[in-house]
Amino acid sequence: MNITIRGMKIRKKHSPQAYMHHVELISKLRHSHLVSSLGHSFDCNQEDSSVNTIFLIFEFVQDKSLRSRVSVSNGERLCWTQRIAATIGVVKGVQFLHTGIVPGLYSNNLKITDILLDNNHNVKISSYNLPIYAENKRMVYNGTSVGVKGNLQA
């Protein structure tokens, strides 16, 4: 099985509970057009048992971005039917992020390089910014995105 691991450094301004909420939110994001979370792990400090880093484990999607399949000059360019199908897949993924969970996730950071195609040309959105909730329940965007970085194959 192929997996992708993404590390998320713990910042002192957020409580461990806020990060656990973040991990729980990621684990709920199950949709055919989103890269899904498979699990997580913690890197703890041995002296005081505090968490330093959270490692998020995701399904691995072959790194063929939609951009590379639209703008290549060789014969692997998508035909118009495949492009329309990819666009519909992106819309369904974004719609799920907006309406499939409560509260919905809204972000203006979706890039064409964050949209991956698997071997069957199915769209998977690989990067979406998720809020970390501070203790006073206001939303704080930490600028980290869940994405395909540091690919490992198991």
MIROGU-708888 format. One record per atom (N, C-alpha, C, CB): x, y, z. Coordinates in steps of 0.1 Angstrom, whole numbers, plus 2048, in hexadecimal, padded with zeros to 3 digits. Glycine has a CB too. Layout:
N
XYZ/...
***
This chain:
154
8087F4800/800800800/80980C800/7F680080C/8058167F8/80D8237F8/80682D800/80E8287E9/80E834808/80983F811/81184C80F/80983A820/80C856815/812863815/812868824/80B86E80B/81D86D829/81D872837/820881836/82786A83F/81888883E/81A89783F/81B89A84E/80D89F839/8268A1851/8298A585F/8238B3862/8388A5862/81E8B586E/8188C1872/81E8C5880/8088C1873/8278CF880/82D8D388C/8238D9896/8388DE889/8258D68A2/81C8DC8AD/8218EA8B1/81C8D28B9/8188F38B1/81B9018B5/8169038C3/81590B8AB/81E90A8CB/81A90C8D9/80D9148DB/8269148E0/80991C8D1/7FD9258D3/7F091D8D2/7FD9308C9/7F19108CD/7E59088CD/7E68FC8D7/7E39028BE/7DB8F98DD/7DB8EE8E6/7DB8E08DF/7CF8EF8F0/7E08D68E6/7DF8C88E0/7D18C48DC/7E48BE8EA/7C78C98E3/7B98C68E0/7B58CC8D2/7AF8CB8EB/7BA8D88CF/7B88DF8C2/7BE8D68B7/7BE8ED8C2/7C98D18B9/7CF8C88AF/7C88BB8AE/7DE8C58B2/7C38B68B9/7BB8A98B8/7AE8AC8B0/7B88A48C6/7A88B78B2/79C8BB8AA/7A08BC89C/7968C98AF/7AB8C1898/7B08C288B/7B28B4885/7BE8CA88A/7B88AB88C/7BA89D887/7AC896885/7C3895891/7A389888F/79689288D/78E898881/78D89589A/7908A587E/7898AB873/78F8A5866/78B8BA873/79C8A3865/7A289D859/79E88F857/7B289D85B/79C887862/798879861/78987885C/79987286E/78188285D/773882859/77288584A/76B88C860/77D88B844/77C88F836/77E88282D/787899833/77387C82B/773870822/76A873816/76D86382A/77087480B/7698767FE/7718717F3/7668867FC/76B86C7E8/7728667DD/77B8707D6/7688607D4/77987D7D8/7818877D1/78A88F7DA/7788917CA/78D8897E6/79688F7EF/7A18847F3/78F8947FC/7AD8887F5/7B787F7FA/7B387C809/7C68847F9/7B186F80C/7AC86B819/7B7869823/7A385F818/7B486C830/7BD86983B/7BB85B83F/7BA873847/7C7854841/7C6846846/7C9845855/7D083E83E/7D084F85A/7D384E869/7DC85986D/7D984186C/7E1858879/7EB86387E/7F485C888/7E386F883/7FE86488B/808860896/80E86C89C/813857890/81286B8A8/8188768B0/8278748B3/8108788BD/82E87F8B2/83C87F8B6/83D8868C3/8468858AB/83F87F8CE/83F8858DB/84D8878E1/83787C8E5/84E8918EA/85A8948F1/85B88A8FC/85A8A38F6/8668848FE/867879908/86887E916/874871905/86C88B918/86D890925/86089492C/87689D925/85789B924/84A8A092A/83E89A922/84A8AF92A/840891919/83588B912/82D895909/82C88491B/8328A1907/82B8AA8FE/82D8A68EF/8308B8900/8238A98E7/8238A68D9/82B8B08D1/8158A48D4/8358AC8C9/83C8B68C1/8378B78B3/84B8B18C1/8338AB8AD/82F8AA89F/8248A089E/83B8A7896/81A8A3896/810899892/813895884/80189F894/813888881/815883874/80887E86F/820878874/803883864/7F787F85E/7FA876852/7EE88C859/7F386B852/7F5861847/7EA86183E/7F785284E/7ED862831/7E3863826/7E585981C/7E3871820/7DA856814/7DB84E809/7E58547FF/7CD84B802/7EC84C7F7/7F58517ED/7EE8527E0/8028497EC/7EF85D7D9/7EA85F7CC/7F58627C3/7DE86A7CB/7F685B7B8/80185D7AE/80286C7AC/7FF8557A1/80E8727AC/80F8807AC/80E88579D/81D8847B1/803884798/80088A78B/7F689578D/7FA87F780/7FA8A178D/7F18AC790/7E98AF783/7F98B9794/7DD8B5786/7D58B977B/7DC8C2771/7C78BF780/7E48CB777/7EB8D576F/7F58CE765/7F38DE778/7FC8C476A/8058BD762/7FE8B5756/80E8B376A/7F28B1759/7EA8A974F/7E38B2745/7E18A0756/7E28BF748/7DB8C873F/7E58D0737/7D38D3747/7F18D273D/7FB8DB736/8078D3730/7FF8E573F/8078C6730/8138BF72B/8138C071B/8128B072F/81F8BF716/8208C0707/8218B3701/82C8C9704/8238A8709/82489B702/816894701/82D89170A/8158886FE/8088816FC/7FF87E708/80A8756F4/803882714/7FB87E720/7F1889724/80487C72B/7EE89271B/7E489D71E/7D689771F/7E58A8713/7CE89D728/7C089872A/7B889D71E/7BB89D737/7AE89571A/7A589970F/79A8A2716/79F88D708/7928A870E/7888B1714/77E8AA71D/7808B9709/77A89E71A/771896722/777893730/76D88971B/784890730/78B88E73D/78C89A745/79988773A/78F8A673E/7908B2745/7838B674C/7948BE73B/7788B4745/76A8B774A/7688AE756/75F8B673F/76B8A1755/769898760/77289C76C/76D88975C/77E8A176A/7878A5774/7818B277B/7958A876F/77B8BB773/7758C7779/7698C3782/7718D076D/7618BA77D/7568B5785/75A8AF792/74D8AB77D/7658A7792/76B8A179E/7708AC7A8/77689879A/7768B67A3/77B8C17AB/76F8C87B2/7838CB7A3/7658CB7AA/7598D17AF/7528C97BA/74E8D47A4/7518BC7B8/74C8B37C2/7548B27CF/74A8A57BD/7618B37CE/76A8B37D9/7698C07E1/7788B17D5/7688CB7DA/7678D87E1/7598D97E7/7698E47D7/74F8D47E0/7418D47E6/7418CC7F3/7378CF7DC/7488C17F3/7488B9800/74F8C180B/7508AC7FD/75A8C8808/7618D0812/7588DB817/76E8D680C/74F8E080F/7468EB813/73A8E681B/7428F3807/7348DB816/7288D781C/7288C9822/71D8D7811/7328C1820/7328B3825/7368B2834/73C8AB81D/73B8BC83A/73F8BC848/73A8C984E/74E8BA84B/7388C985C/7338D4863/73E8D886D/7268D286A/7438E486D/7418EF863/7488EC856/7458FC869/7438F184C/7498EF83F/7578F683E/7418F5834/7608F1835/76D8F7833/76D900827/7788EC832/77190C829/77291581E/78091B81D/76792181F/78691A811/79491E810/795923801/79E913813/79D92D7FF/7A09327F2/7AE92E7ED/79F9417F2/7B39237F2/7C191F7EF/7C29137E6/7C891C7FC/7B790F7E0/7B89037D7/7BF9077CA/7AA8FE7D4/7C98FF7C7/7D29017BB/7D18F57B2/7E09047BF/7D38F77A5/7D28EC79C/7DD8E279F/7D48F278D/7E88E67A5/7F28DC7A8/7EE8D37B4/7FF8E37AB/7E38D87BC/7DE8D07C7/7D48C67C3/7D88D97D2/7D18C57B6/7C78BC7B1/7CF8B17AA/7BD8C37A7/7CD8A57AF/7D58997AA/7CC8907A2/7DC8927B5/7D1889799/7CA87F791/7D0871794/7CA882782/7C8867798/7CD85A79A/7CE85378C/7C38527A3/7D284678C/7D483F780/7C883E777/7D9831783/7BC83F77D/7AF83F775/7AA84D772/7A583777C/7B2857773/7AF865771/7A486A77A/7AA867763/7A2864786/799869790/7A0874798/79585E79A/79987F79B/79E88A7A2/79F8887B1/79689779E/7AA88C7B7/7AB88C7C5/7B189A7C9/7B48807CA/7AA8A17D2/7AF8AE7D7/7B98AA7E2/7A48B87DC/7C58AF7E1/7D08AA7EB/7D38B57F5/7DC8A77E3/7CF8C17F4/7D38CB7FD/7C78D4800/7DF8D37F8/7C38D580D/7B98DE811/7BC8E381F/7AB8D7811/7BB8F0820/7BE8F682D/7B38F4837/7C090682C/7B78EF843/7AD8EC84E/7B08F5859/7AE8DD852/7A58FA860/7A790386B/7AB8FB878/79A90B86E/7B3902880/7B68FC88D/7AE906897/7C58FC891/7A69008A0/79E9088A9/7A690A8B6/7919008AC/7A79178B9/7AE91B8C6/7A49198D1/7B292A8C5/7A891B8DD/7A09188E9/7949218EA/7A891A8F6/79492D8E4/7899368E5/77F9338D9/78D9448E5/7819288D2/7789248C7/77892C8BB/76A9238CD/7819368B9/78293D8AD/78B9358A3/78794C8AF/788936897/79092F88D/79E93688B/78992E880/7A892E88A/7B6932888/7BB92A87C/7BF932894/7BF930871/7C5929866/7D4929868/7C192F859/7D991C869/7E791B86B/7F091A85F/7EA90E873/7EA91B853/7F191C847/7F790E842/7FC925848/7F590484A/7F98F7846/7EE8F083E/7FD8ED852/7F28E9834/7E88E282C/7EB8D382C/7E88E881E/7E18CC82B/7E28BE82A/7E58BB81C/7D48B682E/7F08B4819/7F48B380B/7FE8A7809/7FB8BF807/8018A57FD/80989B7F9/81889F7F9/8068957EB/81F89D804/82D8A1805/83389680D/82E8AE80D/84089380A/847888811/84187B80F/84788B820/840877802/83986A7FF/84285F803/83786A7F0/83B855809/84184980D/83A83D807/84284781C/840833804/8398277FE/83C81C808/83E8247F0/83181680D/83280B816/82E7FE810/82980D823/
***
